[in-house]
Amino acid sequence: VQLVESGGGLVQPGGSLRLSCAASGFTFSSYVMRWDRQAPGKERELVAEISITGGWINYADSVKGRFTISRDNAKNTVYLQMSSLKPEDTAVYYCNIPLLNYWGQGTQVTVSS
């Protein structure tokens, strides 16, 4: 099993980023996928999760209306489109498979002017 996140970086407040998570080594289309994040000195927290078909999605209250999770089962990839970014969104973002408790290595997102 492998999860490889990409797309993180430094962005100004109000900006946008798109994170990608490329999956391999398992049947991607059979699993709920999830993005979590961990800010310095804070516990890891759910950002968003998406069902197998994408028909059910759940967001943390803090990102509702600003972030969009999606998946492409043909490409074995899950995405996180982040808009209207705030300094408090600064964190390491992790793609993961909840049922398998398997996590990627994370990608750093820094929102700062």
trRosetta pair geometry for C-beta under 8 A, 3 or more apart (Angstrom, degrees):
i j d omega theta_ij theta_ji phi_ij phi_ji
1 23 7.9 -27 -164 -163 76 88
1 24 7.7 157 -153 89 35 52
1 25 4.3 -161 -92 100 29 127
1 26 5.1 14 -105 -26 93 117
1 97 7.4 -89 -168 16 138 146
1 100 6.8 -169 -121 143 168 155
1 102 5.2 -33 127 -170 147 162
2 23 7.0 155 86 -154 60 44
2 24 4.8 -6 57 60 103 93
2 25 5.1 103 7 -1 79 130
3 21 5.6 -5 -170 -175 95 106
3 22 7.5 155 -155 77 44 46
3 23 5.5 -8 -103 -102 72 76
3 95 4.9 -152 173 94 127 112
3 96 7.0 169 73 -95 177 37
3 97 7.3 -164 -59 -22 137 96
3 102 6.7 142 -10 129 124 99
3 103 6.9 -105 58 163 139 25
3 104 3.5 -104 108 -72 105 95
3 105 7.9 177 90 -2 82 63
4 21 6.9 154 74 -155 40 54
4 22 4.8 -17 60 57 98 95
4 23 8.0 -172 21 -73 70 33
4 104 6.2 170 -84 -141 16 121
4 105 7.4 8 -123 20 55 103
5 8 7.2 43 138 -22 110 110
5 19 6.2 -13 -164 -173 99 107
5 20 7.1 153 -153 84 50 49
5 21 5.0 -20 -94 -98 69 81
5 93 6.6 -179 -169 98 152 88
5 94 7.0 -116 -40 -130 151 35
5 95 5.1 168 -76 -2 103 110
5 104 4.7 123 -21 125 99 151
5 105 6.8 -142 29 58 100 70
5 106 6.2 -20 43 -158 145 11
5 107 4.1 -133 124 -21 118 111
6 19 7.2 156 82 -155 39 62
6 20 5.1 -14 61 60 89 96
6 21 7.8 168 19 -82 66 38
6 22 7.5 18 6 -4 111 103
6 107 6.2 159 -107 -93 15 148
7 17 6.1 133 153 169 96 97
7 18 5.4 -91 -163 97 142 56
7 19 4.2 -179 76 -112 129 41
7 20 5.2 116 -26 9 129 77
7 107 6.4 65 56 143 64 163
8 17 6.9 48 -123 172 36 148
8 19 6.4 30 -60 -102 70 100
8 93 6.4 176 -86 34 117 111
8 107 3.4 178 -18 151 127 101
8 108 4.9 131 148 67 145 44
8 109 4.8 -112 -141 -66 95 66
9 17 6.5 179 45 -118 91 132
9 108 7.6 85 -72 91 18 80
9 109 7.1 8 43 -119 37 57
9 110 7.3 -82 137 37 32 85
10 110 4.7 -21 -106 74 70 109
10 112 6.7 -48 -157 45 96 96
11 15 3.9 -142 172 87 110 138
11 16 7.2 -141 -163 53 152 20
11 17 5.5 -133 -34 -48 151 110
11 85 5.6 63 99 60 126 156
11 109 7.4 -23 19 -165 110 85
11 110 7.3 149 25 83 62 57
11 111 5.7 -26 75 -108 84 68
12 15 4.9 103 60 -26 68 123
12 85 8.0 127 94 74 37 112
12 111 7.3 52 164 -161 12 69
12 112 7.3 -66 -114 87 46 32
12 113 5.3 57 -140 -99 91 67
13 85 6.4 -135 -135 96 41 76
13 86 6.1 35 -137 -125 95 40
13 87 6.1 -33 -85 -41 111 78
13 111 5.8 85 -83 168 61 104
13 112 7.5 31 -38 -111 83 10
13 113 5.9 -40 7 -51 100 98
14 84 6.1 -22 -134 -134 47 50
14 85 6.7 -55 24 51 11 67
15 85 5.3 -30 66 34 67 117
15 111 7.3 -173 48 -130 101 92
16 81 7.3 -5 -170 -177 109 79
16 82 6.2 164 -153 92 60 61
16 83 4.6 -8 -104 -106 104 66
16 84 7.7 23 -79 -13 80 38
16 85 6.7 172 -88 -18 31 106
17 82 5.0 0 59 58 80 110
17 85 6.8 43 6 -58 97 144
17 109 6.2 -171 62 -128 160 114
18 79 6.3 -15 -175 -167 96 109
18 80 7.2 163 -158 82 50 50
18 81 5.1 -13 -110 -106 87 67
18 82 7.2 -174 -84 21 36 72
19 35 7.2 109 87 -123 142 140
19 79 6.6 150 84 -161 59 54
19 80 4.2 1 55 54 109 100
19 82 7.0 46 -6 -10 98 111
19 93 5.7 -82 -107 106 164 148
19 95 7.8 -173 144 -57 120 104
19 107 6.2 167 -133 66 112 140
19 109 7.5 -67 -66 -65 121 124
20 77 5.8 -18 -167 -169 98 118
20 78 7.6 146 -159 80 50 43
20 79 5.6 -21 -103 -104 64 76
21 33 7.4 172 81 -176 138 132
21 35 7.6 -166 -26 -88 141 93
21 77 6.4 151 75 -156 52 64
21 78 4.7 -13 57 60 110 88
21 79 7.5 -162 18 -75 77 32
21 80 7.9 50 -14 -8 105 97
21 95 3.3 115 -119 -90 151 164
21 104 6.1 -132 -139 -36 109 155
22 75 7.9 -76 -122 148 83 90
22 76 6.6 58 -163 106 63 93
22 77 5.3 -24 -100 -100 58 92
23 26 7.0 -61 165 54 112 91
23 28 4.7 129 91 -101 134 118
23 33 7.7 -113 -49 -107 147 131
23 76 4.7 -125 67 167 85 96
23 77 6.8 -176 12 -85 83 37
23 78 7.2 47 -23 -1 118 94
23 95 7.8 -131 -69 140 96 137
23 97 7.9 97 -127 -61 134 115
24 28 8.0 -25 -82 -53 28 115
24 76 6.3 77 -75 142 59 151
26 30 7.8 -109 151 52 93 108
26 31 7.1 24 127 -12 126 140
26 97 7.4 12 76 -94 156 167
26 100 7.4 -78 -116 -48 170 163
27 30 4.3 38 107 8 111 121
27 31 7.3 132 90 -14 71 96
28 31 6.6 -84 -160 38 34 101
28 33 7.8 10 -166 -62 84 126
28 73 6.2 174 105 -140 105 69
28 76 4.2 162 -13 -131 162 81
29 52 6.3 70 173 -168 57 94
29 73 4.1 63 -96 -154 102 124
30 52 6.5 -11 -146 -125 19 124
31 52 6.8 125 56 -97 14 87
31 97 5.2 -7 161 -146 147 107
31 98 7.9 170 -179 42 100 71
31 99 5.9 -132 -138 32 100 122
31 100 7.2 -27 -130 -8 145 109
32 49 6.0 26 170 176 110 109
32 50 6.8 173 -156 84 71 43
32 51 5.7 -38 -106 -119 90 41
32 52 6.5 -66 -68 -51 56 67
32 97 7.6 126 80 -153 61 61
32 98 5.7 -23 90 34 111 115
32 99 6.6 111 42 -22 95 104
33 49 6.9 178 94 -151 42 67
33 50 5.6 -10 61 57 86 92
33 69 8.0 -173 96 177 98 125
33 71 6.0 125 38 -88 139 135
33 78 4.4 -148 130 -74 154 158
33 95 6.9 -14 -175 -168 105 93
33 96 7.6 151 -161 80 62 39
33 97 6.5 -40 -109 -99 64 63
34 46 6.8 -62 -172 -135 119 90
34 47 7.9 136 174 50 75 76
34 48 7.1 -178 -151 96 59 45
34 49 4.0 -16 -105 -103 87 94
34 50 7.6 180 -81 18 46 63
34 95 7.5 142 82 -160 49 48
34 96 5.2 -31 71 68 96 85
34 97 7.5 152 24 -100 91 16
34 98 5.3 68 -6 -44 137 102
35 46 7.9 96 87 -166 55 55
35 47 4.3 -49 105 63 97 120
35 48 5.1 19 46 51 105 81
35 49 7.4 -160 24 -73 60 52
35 69 6.3 -160 7 -103 120 120
35 78 7.5 -162 -51 128 96 123
35 80 4.9 51 -65 -72 166 141
35 93 6.0 -6 -170 -174 106 101
35 94 7.0 151 -156 79 56 47
35 95 6.0 -30 -99 -98 71 57
35 96 7.7 141 -101 20 24 78
36 44 5.2 39 155 173 128 103
36 45 6.3 169 -159 85 87 30
36 46 5.6 -54 -105 -102 83 37
36 47 5.9 172 -114 0 23 89
36 93 7.5 163 87 -155 40 54
36 94 4.9 -17 65 62 88 100
36 96 6.2 0 8 12 110 127
37 44 7.0 176 92 -150 27 67
37 45 6.2 -23 62 60 73 79
37 47 5.2 70 -9 -53 103 119
37 89 7.8 -39 168 -168 171 62
37 91 3.9 75 171 113 113 143
37 92 6.6 160 -154 79 68 43
37 93 4.8 -27 -97 -100 92 65
37 94 6.9 171 -88 15 36 76
37 109 7.7 -49 -130 37 127 120
38 42 6.5 -176 -164 84 63 83
38 43 7.1 -85 -126 149 92 25
38 44 4.2 -42 -78 -94 105 73
38 45 7.3 139 -87 12 54 68
38 91 5.6 157 73 -169 28 107
38 92 5.3 -14 59 55 87 94
38 94 7.2 29 -2 -9 99 116
38 106 7.8 -47 35 -125 105 141
39 42 4.3 27 66 36 92 127
39 88 7.6 -32 -98 -170 156 59
39 90 6.2 83 -125 95 100 71
39 91 4.1 -69 -73 -94 67 98
40 90 7.9 -20 4 120 95 106
40 91 7.9 -150 -13 -112 58 62
42 45 7.4 -34 140 -16 115 112
42 91 7.8 -62 62 -111 122 114
44 94 7.3 -17 -146 26 125 134
45 60 6.6 64 145 -101 110 151
46 49 6.7 -42 -159 -29 115 106
46 58 7.7 -17 158 114 136 109
46 60 5.4 158 100 -64 82 105
47 59 7.4 -28 155 -147 51 68
47 60 5.6 -68 -135 4 30 121
47 63 5.8 35 -163 4 79 159
47 67 6.6 -72 169 128 104 169
47 69 7.9 135 113 -65 94 120
47 80 6.9 27 118 -137 138 143
47 93 7.0 -3 -18 -135 158 99
48 57 6.8 -5 -172 -174 102 95
48 58 6.7 167 -152 88 56 54
48 59 4.9 -11 -103 -106 91 69
48 60 6.9 -96 -60 2 59 79
48 63 6.7 -92 -50 89 102 139
48 67 6.0 -147 -39 119 137 125
48 69 3.9 -175 128 -36 137 133
48 80 6.5 152 46 -118 129 105
49 57 7.1 171 87 -151 50 52
49 58 5.0 1 53 54 93 99
49 69 7.1 74 18 97 3 172
49 98 7.1 15 -130 -31 135 134
50 54 5.7 -4 -179 -113 116 60
50 56 7.3 150 -156 88 45 58
50 57 5.1 -6 -106 -106 75 83
50 69 4.8 -153 -46 125 119 122
50 70 7.0 133 -104 -115 163 17
50 71 5.5 176 106 -18 145 117
50 78 6.7 174 45 -140 131 118
51 54 6.4 -144 66 -48 78 11
51 55 5.6 -48 68 53 133 70
51 56 3.9 66 -22 50 132 93
51 57 7.2 -105 3 -61 83 50
52 73 7.9 43 176 -87 68 133
54 57 7.1 7 -167 -57 58 103
54 70 6.6 27 -130 -146 127 63
54 71 5.6 -155 -76 43 106 97
57 69 5.9 170 -145 64 117 108
59 63 5.5 -123 -177 81 110 94
59 64 4.7 136 103 -83 134 75
59 67 6.5 158 -136 73 124 105
59 69 7.4 -179 -85 0 90 112
60 63 5.1 63 67 19 92 99
60 64 7.3 -139 90 -33 44 81
61 64 5.8 -35 -147 -2 36 119
62 88 7.7 -103 -175 119 128 122
63 66 5.4 -107 -166 62 60 101
63 67 4.0 -6 167 12 118 125
63 82 7.7 -63 -151 -124 118 89
63 89 7.6 94 -97 -110 100 109
64 67 7.7 -51 -78 41 18 85
66 82 6.8 22 140 -159 91 62
66 83 5.4 -145 -168 72 68 73
66 84 4.6 -103 -130 61 109 109
66 85 7.6 139 171 -75 127 42
67 80 6.2 -13 -169 -173 110 91
67 81 6.7 154 -159 83 54 56
67 82 5.1 -11 -107 -106 88 67
67 83 7.3 -179 -80 25 40 69
68 79 8.0 4 106 109 81 100
68 80 7.4 157 79 -157 45 45
68 81 4.3 -6 57 57 97 108
68 83 7.9 26 0 2 97 106
69 78 7.0 -2 -170 180 94 100
69 79 6.9 158 -155 85 47 59
69 80 5.5 -15 -100 -103 72 71
69 81 7.9 -160 -72 23 25 72
70 78 7.3 173 92 -156 41 60
70 79 4.9 -8 62 57 86 106
70 81 7.2 24 8 -6 109 106
71 77 6.9 172 -152 96 63 49
71 78 4.5 -25 -101 -106 91 75
71 79 7.0 -176 -83 15 38 75
72 75 4.1 20 107 34 119 108
72 76 7.7 -35 93 18 77 21
72 77 5.1 6 52 60 99 92
72 78 7.9 -170 22 -81 62 35
72 79 7.6 46 -7 -16 95 109
73 76 7.1 34 -162 -76 37 43
78 95 6.2 147 69 -141 118 121
80 93 6.9 -134 62 176 155 145
82 85 5.7 55 142 -79 109 102
82 89 6.9 140 -172 180 136 150
82 109 7.3 29 54 -146 167 154
85 89 5.0 -106 -157 50 84 149
85 109 7.7 -129 -143 168 138 120
85 111 4.6 -153 145 -109 114 134
86 89 5.1 112 58 -11 69 99
86 111 6.1 89 101 120 22 157
87 90 5.9 -18 -178 -14 53 114
87 111 5.0 -150 -99 98 36 102
87 112 6.3 71 -115 -87 93 61
88 111 7.8 -35 33 63 31 132
89 109 6.4 -54 133 119 93 127
89 111 5.1 60 62 -7 97 143
90 109 6.3 -152 -128 105 42 74
90 110 5.2 34 -129 -129 103 49
90 111 5.1 -129 -60 29 85 80
90 112 7.1 44 -80 -43 134 92
91 108 8.0 -153 113 -144 29 54
91 109 6.2 6 56 57 59 97
92 106 4.2 20 169 177 111 133
92 107 7.0 151 -158 69 68 25
92 108 5.5 -37 -101 -93 73 61
92 109 7.6 156 -105 18 22 72
93 106 6.4 145 70 -154 37 74
93 107 5.4 -27 60 62 92 81
93 108 7.8 160 14 -101 77 12
93 109 5.6 41 -17 -7 116 117
94 103 5.2 -9 179 -162 128 107
94 104 5.7 176 -157 58 71 85
94 105 8.0 -155 -120 87 87 16
94 106 4.7 -39 -83 -92 81 83
95 103 7.4 143 82 -157 49 56
95 104 4.4 40 55 2 90 132
96 101 7.6 -9 180 -152 118 31
96 102 6.4 169 -155 87 75 48
96 103 4.4 -22 -100 -102 107 69
96 104 6.8 -128 -70 5 61 76
97 100 4.3 14 104 40 120 107
97 101 7.4 -57 85 3 75 14
97 102 4.7 10 43 52 107 95
98 101 7.1 15 -168 -73 32 51
103 106 7.7 8 159 -50 108 84
104 107 8.0 -9 118 -21 129 84
